[in-house]
Amino acid sequence: MKRTFRYPVYPTKTQEITLLQWLDHLCELQNSARHDRKVAWETEGESVSCNEQQKKLTVAREKYADFRAVPQDMQVCALQRMDKAFDGFYRRCKKGAAKKGYPRHRKRIKSMTWKLRMYTVKDKSTGKNKRVRENPVKETSWKHDRLKVPKLGAVKIYMHRPLEGDPTQVTLVKKASGWYAHITCEFPDTPKVEPTQAIAVDVGTTHYLTTSEGEKENNPRWYRKAEGLLHKHNQTMARRRKGSKRWYKAVHASALHQERTTHKRKDFIGKLVYKLYHHKENNVLIAEDLSVSNMVANKYLSKSIADASWGIFFKWSEDIAERDGLHFHKVDPKNTSQTCSSCGQKSPKKLSLAIRTFDCSFCGTSLDRDHNAARNILYKAAAAFRGERWVTPLNETRNKNEATKISGLETAEQLSLFDDLLTSPSL
């Protein structure tokens, strides 16, 4: 398991000029590697591997001084990043995806990565040699510690939280608010806890989510609130001559405003996920397996869906579950909003998004639409854990011998999780 710790760094003016020059060089190197692969395929029909490009990099470092001025580890990571982009392109081509995503020409990059090398030390307790990685951060007695950057020296870094695990690589990122160091560390996998309490959530745009217990979380709509000030920044940019100092100042103000909006959204999502797991004392979280990229294509809801950032919510729910040994599962979203959670009958008429209350014409149950969907998500996961089929329209009989249609919930030790779920008084 890997975790990334982010810390602000404060390079001097001279160091910042050097870092910006390195970013320009790495951007040109990535574009050159992309052009090399493209020409080789169009002229000879052959693909160039990352190892072949690294050999060319070694020759270029021996020949040109500007290549030797940049750390080789950063150059190798830049080539590996381009190789990863082409691997994704080939993978999408084999799957026959509609959008292949050919790696594009980069105008600029804002990050540089280098992997920490290993060295041999002698273990005092056993007397044997062992391989360990160097610690990139040197502690000091002052407020700022020092981050060791290849060919640059020590850069001030503010360690506002302790670094844990075994660091493997460091990434320097340039943002509107300054420079940041992302240190990736390896951790042993956390064993999963025994599932005892489960909760399901149904995400939306009116309310951010509704739990299976009927609780709602308001949607902050961070982008909607920041849209007015962002429009003013764009107007200021339009009035100024492009490329002038005042224009760049307006561009920086707009980027800083958007970065603050992003931080507010991520802070809300992180606290919400932590609340669902730890404050509510749940060790199983269940959500719908939504295709957010396809849903954003809806021209009426695209801005609201993008502002909610459901993809980040699902990703962080999975990451926190892996970090703390908890459980996160997704179920098929089909008919969760169109089926009664009490009797299992599907609504004879498809409910539009404007209808916010689910009124069952068979059993008379009246529930909030999102609450009803969250309960169905929970029952769907319960049926999957038991190896059964979820209750279908017209109350189709469950078949315990039939394989479940829902994928991703196959852990055999967790079949007893929902034994008393359907009879719980809270549901």
C-alpha positions as CSV (number, residue, x, y, z in Angstrom):
1,M,0.0,0.0,0.0
2,K,1.2,3.5,-0.9
3,R,0.4,6.8,0.7
4,T,1.5,10.3,-0.4
5,F,2.3,13.1,2.0
6,R,2.2,16.7,0.7
7,Y,4.3,19.4,2.3
8,P,4.9,23.1,1.2
9,V,8.4,23.9,0.2
10,Y,10.0,27.3,0.0
11,P,12.8,27.5,-2.6
12,T,14.9,30.7,-2.8
13,K,14.7,32.9,-5.9
14,T,17.8,31.3,-7.4
15,Q,16.5,27.8,-6.7
16,E,13.1,28.7,-8.2
17,I,14.7,29.9,-11.4
18,T,16.6,26.7,-11.7
19,L,13.5,24.6,-11.0
20,L,11.5,26.5,-13.7
21,Q,14.3,25.9,-16.2
22,W,14.2,22.2,-15.3
23,L,10.4,22.1,-15.9
24,D,10.9,23.6,-19.4
25,H,13.6,21.0,-20.2
26,L,11.5,18.1,-19.0
27,C,8.6,19.4,-21.1
28,E,10.8,19.4,-24.2
29,L,12.1,16.0,-23.3
30,Q,8.6,14.5,-23.1
31,N,7.6,16.1,-26.4
32,S,10.8,14.8,-28.0
33,A,10.1,11.3,-26.7
34,R,6.5,11.5,-28.0
35,H,7.8,12.7,-31.5
36,D,10.3,9.9,-31.6
37,R,7.7,7.3,-31.0
38,K,5.3,8.9,-33.5
39,V,7.9,9.1,-36.3
40,A,9.1,5.6,-35.7
41,W,5.6,4.2,-36.1
42,E,4.6,6.3,-39.1
43,T,7.8,5.6,-41.1
44,E,8.9,2.1,-40.1
45,G,5.8,0.7,-38.3
46,E,7.8,0.0,-35.2
47,S,7.2,1.0,-31.6
48,V,10.0,2.5,-29.5
49,S,10.4,1.2,-25.9
50,C,11.3,3.2,-22.8
51,N,14.6,1.4,-22.5
52,E,15.7,2.5,-26.0
53,Q,14.8,6.1,-25.2
54,Q,16.8,5.9,-21.9
55,K,19.8,4.7,-23.9
56,K,19.4,7.7,-26.2
57,L,19.2,9.9,-23.1
58,T,22.5,8.5,-21.9
59,V,24.1,9.5,-25.2
60,A,22.6,13.0,-25.1
61,R,23.9,13.6,-21.5
62,E,27.4,12.8,-22.7
63,K,27.1,15.1,-25.6
64,Y,25.1,18.1,-24.4
65,A,25.7,20.3,-21.3
66,D,22.1,21.3,-20.9
67,F,21.1,17.6,-20.5
68,R,23.8,17.1,-17.8
69,A,22.5,20.2,-15.9
70,V,19.2,18.4,-15.2
71,P,19.2,15.4,-12.8
72,Q,19.1,12.1,-14.6
73,D,16.5,10.6,-12.3
74,M,14.0,13.4,-13.2
75,Q,14.7,12.8,-16.9
76,V,14.1,9.0,-16.6
77,C,10.8,9.6,-14.7
78,A,9.7,12.0,-17.5
79,L,10.4,9.2,-20.1
80,Q,8.6,6.7,-17.9
81,R,5.6,9.1,-17.7
82,M,5.4,9.3,-21.5
83,D,5.8,5.5,-21.7
84,K,2.8,5.1,-19.3
85,A,0.7,7.4,-21.5
86,F,1.4,5.3,-24.6
87,D,0.6,2.1,-22.7
88,G,-2.7,3.5,-21.8
89,F,-3.3,4.5,-25.4
90,Y,-2.5,1.0,-26.7
91,R,-4.7,-0.6,-24.0
92,R,-7.7,1.6,-25.1
93,C,-7.0,0.7,-28.7
94,K,-7.2,-3.1,-27.9
95,K,-10.4,-2.6,-26.0
96,G,-11.9,-0.7,-28.9
97,A,-12.7,2.4,-26.9
98,A,-14.4,5.3,-28.6
99,K,-11.8,7.7,-27.4
100,K,-8.3,6.4,-27.8
101,G,-6.5,9.3,-26.1
102,Y,-3.3,9.6,-28.1
103,P,-0.7,11.4,-25.9
104,R,-0.8,15.0,-26.8
105,H,1.9,17.6,-27.2
106,R,2.5,19.4,-23.9
107,K,2.9,23.1,-23.7
108,R,4.1,23.0,-20.2
109,I,4.4,20.7,-17.2
110,K,4.2,21.6,-13.6
111,S,5.8,18.7,-11.8
112,M,9.0,16.8,-11.7
113,T,9.6,13.4,-10.1
114,W,12.6,11.5,-9.0
115,K,12.8,8.1,-7.4
116,L,14.9,7.7,-4.2
117,R,17.9,5.4,-4.7
118,M,18.8,2.5,-2.4
119,Y,22.1,2.1,-0.7
120,T,23.8,-0.6,1.4
121,V,24.2,-0.2,5.2
122,K,25.3,-2.6,7.9
123,D,22.8,-3.6,10.5
124,K,24.3,-3.1,14.0
125,S,22.1,-5.8,15.6
126,T,22.7,-8.6,13.1
127,G,26.0,-7.4,11.5
128,K,24.6,-8.1,8.0
129,N,24.3,-5.7,5.1
130,K,20.8,-4.5,4.1
131,R,19.4,-2.3,1.4
132,V,17.6,0.8,2.5
133,R,16.5,4.1,0.8
134,E,17.8,7.4,1.7
135,N,15.6,9.8,3.7
136,P,15.0,12.9,1.5
137,V,14.2,15.1,4.5
138,K,16.8,16.3,6.9
139,E,15.4,17.5,10.2
140,T,16.6,20.7,11.8
141,S,16.0,22.6,15.0
142,W,14.3,25.5,13.1
143,K,10.8,25.8,11.8
144,H,11.7,24.5,8.4
145,D,13.5,21.3,7.7
146,R,15.5,20.6,4.5
147,L,14.5,18.6,1.4
148,K,17.4,17.2,-0.5
149,V,16.9,17.8,-4.3
150,P,19.4,16.3,-6.7
151,K,21.8,18.9,-8.2
152,L,20.1,21.7,-6.3
153,G,20.9,21.1,-2.7
154,A,18.7,21.6,0.4
155,V,15.3,23.3,0.0
156,K,13.2,24.6,2.9
157,I,10.3,22.3,3.6
158,Y,7.6,22.7,6.3
159,M,6.9,19.3,7.9
160,H,3.5,20.1,9.4
161,R,2.9,16.3,10.0
162,P,5.4,13.5,10.5
163,L,6.5,11.4,7.6
164,E,5.5,7.8,8.0
165,G,6.5,4.6,6.1
166,D,9.3,4.0,3.7
167,P,9.7,6.9,1.2
168,T,10.1,5.8,-2.4
169,Q,9.8,8.9,-4.6
170,V,9.4,12.6,-4.4
171,T,7.5,14.9,-6.7
172,L,7.9,18.7,-6.8
173,V,4.7,20.5,-8.0
174,K,4.3,24.1,-9.0
175,K,0.9,25.6,-8.2
176,A,-0.5,29.0,-8.1
177,S,-0.1,29.1,-4.3
178,G,3.5,28.0,-4.4
179,W,5.7,24.9,-4.5
180,Y,4.7,21.6,-2.9
181,A,6.6,18.3,-2.3
182,H,4.6,15.0,-2.7
183,I,6.5,12.2,-0.9
184,T,5.2,8.7,-1.7
185,C,5.8,6.1,1.0
186,E,5.2,2.4,1.2
187,F,3.2,0.8,4.0
188,P,2.4,-2.8,4.8
189,D,-1.2,-3.8,3.9
190,T,-3.7,-3.3,6.7
191,P,-5.7,-6.4,7.4
192,K,-9.4,-6.0,6.9
193,V,-11.6,-5.8,10.0
194,E,-14.6,-8.0,10.4
195,P,-17.7,-6.3,8.9
196,T,-20.3,-5.5,11.5
197,Q,-22.0,-2.3,10.5
198,A,-22.9,-1.3,7.0
199,I,-24.3,1.9,5.5
200,A,-25.3,2.7,1.9
201,V,-25.3,6.2,0.2
202,D,-27.0,7.6,-2.8
203,V,-25.3,10.6,-4.3
204,G,-27.1,13.4,-6.0
205,T,-27.1,17.1,-6.9
206,T,-29.9,18.4,-4.8
207,H,-28.3,16.9,-1.7
208,Y,-24.7,15.7,-1.9
209,L,-25.8,12.3,-0.6
210,T,-28.5,10.5,1.3
211,T,-27.7,7.5,3.6
212,S,-29.8,4.4,4.0
213,E,-30.7,5.7,7.5
214,G,-32.4,8.7,6.0
215,E,-29.7,11.3,6.8
216,K,-28.8,13.9,4.2
217,E,-25.7,16.0,3.5
218,N,-26.2,19.3,1.9
219,N,-24.4,20.0,-1.4
220,P,-22.0,23.0,-0.8
221,R,-21.8,23.8,-4.6
222,W,-18.4,25.3,-4.3
223,Y,-18.0,26.1,-8.0
224,R,-21.4,27.8,-8.1
225,K,-20.5,30.0,-5.2
226,A,-17.1,30.9,-6.8
227,E,-18.4,31.4,-10.3
228,G,-19.1,35.1,-9.9
229,L,-15.7,36.0,-8.7
230,L,-14.1,33.8,-11.4
231,H,-16.1,35.7,-14.0
232,K,-14.7,39.0,-12.7
233,H,-11.1,37.6,-12.9
234,N,-11.8,36.5,-16.5
235,Q,-13.1,40.0,-17.3
236,T,-9.9,41.5,-15.9
237,M,-7.8,39.2,-18.0
238,A,-9.8,40.2,-21.1
239,R,-9.3,43.9,-20.6
240,R,-5.5,43.6,-20.3
241,R,-3.0,43.1,-23.1
242,K,-2.2,39.4,-23.4
243,G,1.4,38.7,-22.4
244,S,1.9,41.8,-20.3
245,K,2.8,41.8,-16.6
246,R,-0.6,43.0,-15.6
247,W,-2.2,40.2,-17.7
248,Y,0.0,37.5,-16.0
249,K,-1.0,39.0,-12.6
250,A,-4.7,38.6,-13.5
251,V,-4.0,35.0,-14.7
252,H,-2.3,34.2,-11.4
253,A,-5.2,35.7,-9.4
254,S,-7.7,33.5,-11.4
255,A,-5.6,30.4,-10.9
256,L,-5.3,31.0,-7.2
257,H,-9.0,31.5,-6.9
258,Q,-9.7,28.2,-8.6
259,E,-7.1,26.4,-6.5
260,R,-8.8,27.6,-3.3
261,T,-12.2,26.4,-4.6
262,T,-10.6,22.9,-5.3
263,H,-9.2,22.8,-1.8
264,K,-12.6,23.6,-0.2
265,R,-14.2,20.8,-2.2
266,K,-11.6,18.3,-1.3
267,D,-11.7,19.3,2.4
268,F,-15.5,18.7,2.4
269,I,-15.2,15.3,0.7
270,G,-12.4,14.2,2.9
271,K,-14.3,15.1,6.1
272,L,-17.5,13.5,4.8
273,V,-15.8,10.2,4.0
274,Y,-14.1,10.1,7.4
275,K,-17.5,10.9,9.1
276,L,-19.3,8.1,7.3
277,Y,-16.6,5.6,8.4
278,H,-15.5,6.7,11.8
279,H,-17.9,9.1,13.3
280,K,-20.9,6.9,12.3
281,E,-18.8,3.8,13.4
282,N,-19.4,2.0,10.1
283,N,-16.9,-0.4,8.7
284,V,-18.7,-1.1,5.4
285,L,-19.7,1.7,2.9
286,I,-21.7,0.9,-0.2
287,A,-22.4,3.1,-3.2
288,E,-23.5,2.9,-6.8
289,D,-21.1,2.0,-9.6
290,L,-21.8,5.2,-11.5
291,S,-20.0,6.1,-14.8
292,V,-19.4,9.7,-14.0
293,S,-17.6,10.5,-17.2
294,N,-20.7,9.5,-19.2
295,M,-23.1,11.4,-16.9
296,V,-21.1,14.6,-17.4
297,A,-22.2,14.5,-21.1
298,N,-25.7,15.6,-20.0
299,K,-25.7,19.2,-20.9
300,Y,-28.3,20.1,-18.3
301,L,-26.5,18.5,-15.3
302,S,-22.8,18.5,-16.4
303,K,-21.8,21.5,-14.3
304,S,-23.6,20.3,-11.2
305,I,-22.1,16.8,-11.5
306,A,-18.6,18.1,-12.1
307,D,-19.0,20.4,-9.1
308,A,-20.0,17.5,-6.9
309,S,-16.9,15.5,-7.9
310,W,-18.5,12.1,-7.2
311,G,-15.4,10.4,-8.7
312,I,-13.2,11.9,-5.9
313,F,-15.7,10.8,-3.3
314,F,-15.7,7.2,-4.6
315,K,-11.9,7.1,-4.9
316,W,-11.3,8.5,-1.4
317,S,-13.8,6.1,0.1
318,E,-11.9,3.3,-1.4
319,D,-8.5,4.7,-0.3
320,I,-9.6,5.3,3.3
321,A,-11.1,1.8,3.4
322,E,-7.8,0.3,2.2
323,R,-5.8,2.4,4.6
324,D,-7.8,1.6,7.7
325,G,-8.7,-2.0,6.9
326,L,-12.4,-1.2,6.2
327,H,-14.7,-2.2,3.3
328,F,-16.0,-0.2,0.3
329,H,-18.2,-1.8,-2.4
330,K,-20.1,-0.7,-5.4
331,V,-23.3,-2.2,-6.8
332,D,-25.1,-1.9,-10.1
333,P,-27.3,1.3,-10.1
334,K,-30.0,-0.2,-12.3
335,N,-33.5,0.5,-11.0
336,T,-32.4,1.6,-7.5
337,S,-34.5,4.7,-7.8
338,Q,-37.5,3.1,-9.6
339,T,-38.1,0.2,-7.2
340,C,-39.9,0.2,-3.8
341,S,-37.5,-0.7,-1.0
342,S,-40.4,-2.2,1.0
343,C,-42.2,-4.5,-1.4
344,G,-39.7,-4.7,-4.2
345,Q,-42.2,-3.7,-6.9
346,K,-40.9,-1.5,-9.7
347,S,-42.8,1.6,-10.5
348,P,-45.1,1.2,-13.5
349,K,-44.2,4.6,-14.7
350,K,-40.6,5.9,-14.9
351,L,-40.0,8.6,-12.4
352,S,-38.3,11.7,-13.7
353,L,-35.7,13.6,-11.7
354,A,-38.2,16.3,-10.8
355,I,-40.2,13.8,-8.7
356,R,-38.4,13.8,-5.3
357,T,-40.8,11.5,-3.4
358,F,-41.3,7.8,-4.2
359,D,-45.0,6.8,-3.7
360,C,-45.5,3.0,-4.2
361,S,-48.8,2.2,-5.8
362,F,-48.7,-1.4,-4.6
363,C,-48.0,-1.2,-0.8
364,G,-48.6,2.5,-0.2
365,T,-45.0,3.3,1.0
366,S,-44.1,6.9,0.7
367,L,-40.4,7.7,1.0
368,D,-37.9,10.4,-0.1
369,R,-36.6,9.3,-3.5
370,D,-32.9,9.3,-2.5
371,H,-33.6,7.5,0.8
372,N,-35.5,4.8,-1.0
373,A,-32.6,4.4,-3.5
374,A,-30.1,4.2,-0.6
375,R,-32.1,1.4,1.0
376,N,-32.2,-0.5,-2.3
377,I,-28.4,-0.1,-2.7
378,L,-28.0,-1.6,0.8
379,Y,-30.4,-4.5,0.0
380,K,-28.7,-5.1,-3.3
381,A,-25.4,-5.5,-1.6
382,A,-27.0,-7.8,1.0
383,A,-28.3,-10.1,-1.8
384,A,-24.9,-10.1,-3.5
385,F,-23.1,-11.1,-0.2
386,R,-25.5,-13.9,0.2
387,G,-24.9,-15.1,-3.3
388,E,-28.6,-14.3,-4.2
389,R,-30.2,-12.2,-6.9
390,W,-31.6,-8.9,-5.8
391,V,-35.3,-8.6,-5.7
392,T,-36.5,-7.8,-9.2
393,P,-39.6,-6.2,-10.7
394,L,-42.8,-8.2,-10.1
395,N,-41.2,-9.7,-7.0
396,E,-39.3,-12.4,-8.8
397,T,-38.3,-15.2,-6.4
398,R,-34.7,-15.2,-5.3
399,N,-32.6,-18.2,-6.3
400,K,-29.9,-19.0,-3.9
401,N,-28.2,-21.4,-6.2
402,E,-28.0,-18.9,-9.1
403,A,-24.8,-16.8,-9.3
404,T,-25.2,-13.2,-8.5
405,K,-25.2,-10.7,-11.3
406,I,-23.4,-8.1,-9.2
407,S,-19.6,-8.2,-9.4
408,G,-17.1,-7.0,-6.9
409,L,-18.7,-8.4,-3.7
410,E,-17.4,-12.0,-3.7
411,T,-15.7,-12.2,-0.2
412,A,-16.9,-15.5,1.3
413,E,-16.1,-14.5,4.9
414,Q,-18.6,-11.6,4.8
415,L,-21.7,-13.6,4.0
416,S,-23.0,-13.1,7.6
417,L,-22.7,-9.3,7.4
418,F,-26.3,-8.7,6.4
419,D,-28.0,-11.6,8.2
420,D,-30.2,-9.3,10.4
421,L,-30.2,-6.4,8.1
422,L,-33.6,-6.7,6.6
423,T,-35.2,-6.9,10.0
424,S,-33.4,-4.0,11.5
425,P,-35.8,-1.5,13.1
426,S,-33.8,1.4,11.6
427,L,-34.7,0.3,8.1
